[in-house]
Amino acid sequence: MTTLDAMSQRWAVTLLSLLAFLVLVTAIKLNVLEPFDEAAEAWVQQQITPVHTGLMLLLTQLASTGVMVVLTALVAAVLVLRRSDYWLGRLGLSVPGCILLNEVLKYLFHRSRPALAHPLVKLESYSFPSGHAVSATVFYGFLAILLCSSVPSKVRRVAIRVAAIALILAVGFSRVYLGVHYPTDVLGGMFEGAAWLNIAGMVTNRHRLT
């Protein structure tokens, strides 16, 4: 793939992600997706078992603030040792940058958490977009991009991308299962994270080329 093709692909993904995010926000504001959220929550509540709950509590920790700080610091340390200033800058813009943006968006939209009779986890902060979904998308997405950049095998690159997507989806589902997010909160976080990840890539690539 040429540099021009890669840039066009990033622009396309970014615009599609932003458009999906805006459509989702509009639908939420108009309560168009409320039946979907309620139906999904009702179905998830029927799947609750001790085994499932233990698994979901484990999965959700993969995008918790503490784990994200540790993992991001470890990746940053490796990049420092490898003297990879480009990837270090891209990591800094991708992960901490998007997490800070998400906090701003939470207060901007000030959507309340799901009102369940017996939530497995209870939080008082705002709900949209899901911070765990954002964190998983930007960190594991960045990690997949970083690994794919040094893997020549196309099959392995596909496997890395599939694994990253599966992990992001699993974290997102865990937030709905635990009763702290609507499915649309999770989708919003993923769209936001995907858009920001590509924006960070375009910004750092432009600086790299100049």
C-alpha positions as semicolon CSV with decimal commas, in nm:
position;residue;x (nm);y (nm);z (nm)
1;M;0,000;0,000;0,000
2;T;0,142;0,341;-0,097
3;T;0,164;0,637;0,142
4;L;-0,116;0,810;-0,048
5;D;-0,341;0,503;-0,024
6;A;-0,273;0,470;0,348
7;M;-0,354;0,839;0,404
8;S;-0,677;0,809;0,207
9;Q;-0,773;0,505;0,412
10;R;-0,708;0,693;0,739
11;W;-0,920;0,986;0,622
12;A;-1,202;0,751;0,524
13;V;-1,198;0,568;0,859
14;T;-1,178;0,897;1,049
15;L;-1,469;1,056;0,865
16;L;-1,683;0,742;0,893
17;S;-1,610;0,715;1,266
18;L;-1,692;1,081;1,326
19;L;-2,010;1,053;1,120
20;A;-2,116;0,741;1,312
21;F;-2,046;0,922;1,641
22;L;-2,254;1,225;1,540
23;V;-2,542;1,007;1,418
24;L;-2,531;0,813;1,743
25;V;-2,534;1,130;1,954
26;T;-2,830;1,265;1,758
27;A;-3,020;0,937;1,795
28;I;-2,956;0,934;2,170
29;K;-3,071;1,293;2,211
30;L;-3,392;1,210;2,021
31;N;-3,441;0,888;2,223
32;V;-3,451;0,690;1,899
33;L;-3,223;0,420;2,038
34;E;-3,383;0,394;2,382
35;P;-3,577;0,074;2,291
36;F;-3,252;-0,083;2,167
37;D;-3,068;0,004;2,490
38;E;-3,352;-0,126;2,704
39;A;-3,386;-0,450;2,508
40;A;-3,012;-0,512;2,518
41;E;-2,995;-0,444;2,891
42;A;-3,288;-0,680;2,953
43;W;-3,120;-0,957;2,753
44;V;-2,786;-0,908;2,931
45;Q;-2,954;-0,926;3,271
46;Q;-3,079;-1,273;3,178
47;Q;-2,722;-1,391;3,113
48;I;-2,590;-1,311;3,460
49;T;-2,425;-1,604;3,639
50;P;-2,138;-1,617;3,891
51;V;-1,902;-1,754;3,625
52;H;-2,000;-1,489;3,369
53;T;-1,967;-1,216;3,630
54;G;-1,617;-1,328;3,728
55;L;-1,511;-1,325;3,363
56;M;-1,665;-0,982;3,299
57;L;-1,496;-0,834;3,607
58;L;-1,165;-0,963;3,473
59;L;-1,224;-0,832;3,121
60;T;-1,332;-0,488;3,237
61;Q;-1,005;-0,450;3,430
62;L;-0,814;-0,472;3,101
63;A;-0,922;-0,113;3,030
64;S;-0,936;0,023;3,385
65;T;-0,746;0,344;3,462
66;G;-0,481;0,166;3,668
67;V;-0,413;-0,101;3,407
68;M;-0,407;0,156;3,125
69;V;-0,153;0,368;3,313
70;V;0,073;0,069;3,376
71;L;0,048;-0,074;3,024
72;T;0,094;0,263;2,856
73;A;0,398;0,333;3,076
74;L;0,547;-0,008;2,991
75;V;0,500;0,042;2,616
76;A;0,642;0,395;2,647
77;A;0,947;0,260;2,832
78;V;1,010;0,005;2,556
79;L;0,982;0,278;2,292
80;V;1,224;0,499;2,487
81;L;1,476;0,215;2,506
82;R;1,436;0,159;2,133
83;R;1,473;0,536;2,077
84;S;1,155;0,537;1,873
85;D;1,054;0,903;1,911
86;Y;0,787;0,876;1,641
87;W;0,597;0,590;1,808
88;L;0,644;0,742;2,152
89;G;0,486;1,067;2,036
90;R;0,207;0,879;1,865
91;L;0,140;0,679;2,182
92;G;0,124;0,996;2,390
93;L;-0,119;1,163;2,154
94;S;-0,331;0,850;2,107
95;V;-0,389;0,720;2,460
96;P;-0,363;1,001;2,718
97;G;-0,494;1,250;2,463
98;C;-0,812;1,057;2,390
99;I;-0,876;0,971;2,755
100;L;-0,865;1,342;2,842
101;L;-1,094;1,420;2,548
102;N;-1,340;1,159;2,671
103;E;-1,363;1,323;3,013
104;V;-1,456;1,650;2,842
105;L;-1,720;1,475;2,632
106;K;-1,869;1,304;2,939
107;Y;-1,932;1,639;3,104
108;L;-2,054;1,787;2,777
109;F;-2,319;1,517;2,726
110;H;-2,383;1,449;3,101
111;R;-2,576;1,129;3,037
112;S;-2,678;0,937;3,348
113;R;-2,579;0,575;3,408
114;P;-2,835;0,297;3,348
115;A;-3,095;0,282;3,625
116;L;-3,099;-0,089;3,708
117;A;-3,261;-0,243;4,013
118;H;-2,954;-0,451;4,101
119;P;-2,643;-0,334;3,910
120;L;-2,335;-0,547;3,957
121;V;-2,122;-0,232;3,975
122;K;-2,249;0,111;4,077
123;L;-2,086;0,434;3,955
124;E;-2,193;0,794;4,001
125;S;-2,005;0,953;3,710
126;Y;-2,150;1,028;3,367
127;S;-2,208;0,749;3,118
128;F;-2,148;0,867;2,759
129;P;-1,910;0,789;2,597
130;S;-1,779;0,483;2,778
131;G;-1,430;0,552;2,913
132;H;-1,338;0,183;2,917
133;A;-1,445;0,146;2,553
134;V;-1,239;0,451;2,458
135;S;-0,933;0,333;2,651
136;A;-0,951;-0,017;2,503
137;T;-0,995;0,116;2,150
138;V;-0,706;0,363;2,156
139;F;-0,458;0,151;2,354
140;Y;-0,513;-0,194;2,204
141;G;-0,572;-0,033;1,866
142;F;-0,240;0,151;1,894
143;L;-0,067;-0,166;2,010
144;A;-0,203;-0,355;1,708
145;I;-0,080;-0,081;1,472
146;L;0,263;-0,082;1,638
147;L;0,299;-0,460;1,618
148;C;0,174;-0,476;1,260
149;S;0,433;-0,217;1,157
150;S;0,712;-0,468;1,227
151;V;0,542;-0,792;1,125
152;P;0,603;-0,888;0,759
153;S;0,352;-1,174;0,751
154;K;0,009;-1,069;0,628
155;V;-0,155;-1,359;0,814
156;R;0,002;-1,250;1,141
157;R;-0,102;-0,889;1,085
158;V;-0,460;-1,002;1,032
159;A;-0,442;-1,217;1,347
160;I;-0,315;-0,920;1,549
161;R;-0,595;-0,695;1,424
162;V;-0,862;-0,959;1,491
163;A;-0,727;-1,014;1,843
164;A;-0,731;-0,639;1,913
165;I;-1,087;-0,601;1,785
166;A;-1,203;-0,903;1,988
167;L;-1,044;-0,760;2,303
168;I;-1,203;-0,417;2,248
169;L;-1,546;-0,574;2,193
170;A;-1,506;-0,795;2,501
171;V;-1,422;-0,495;2,721
172;G;-1,718;-0,305;2,578
173;F;-1,956;-0,594;2,643
174;S;-1,830;-0,626;2,999
175;R;-1,939;-0,269;3,072
176;V;-2,293;-0,342;2,955
177;Y;-2,298;-0,672;3,146
178;L;-2,192;-0,502;3,470
179;G;-2,475;-0,250;3,431
180;V;-2,261;0,065;3,419
181;H;-2,319;0,152;3,053
182;Y;-2,582;0,139;2,785
183;P;-2,473;-0,035;2,463
184;T;-2,484;0,305;2,290
185;D;-2,233;0,440;2,545
186;V;-1,995;0,165;2,441
187;L;-2,052;0,224;2,070
188;G;-1,992;0,594;2,121
189;G;-1,663;0,523;2,296
190;M;-1,549;0,292;2,018
191;F;-1,638;0,542;1,743
192;E;-1,463;0,819;1,934
193;G;-1,155;0,605;1,993
194;A;-1,134;0,490;1,631
195;A;-1,159;0,848;1,503
196;W;-0,899;0,978;1,747
197;L;-0,661;0,691;1,677
198;N;-0,662;0,778;1,307
199;I;-0,635;1,152;1,372
200;A;-0,332;1,089;1,593
201;G;-0,180;0,877;1,317
202;M;-0,231;1,148;1,055
203;V;-0,093;1,423;1,277
204;T;0,220;1,229;1,375
205;N;0,277;1,101;1,021
206;R;0,262;1,454;0,885
207;H;0,520;1,566;1,139
208;R;0,731;1,261;1,058
209;L;0,731;1,344;0,688
210;T;0,826;1,707;0,747
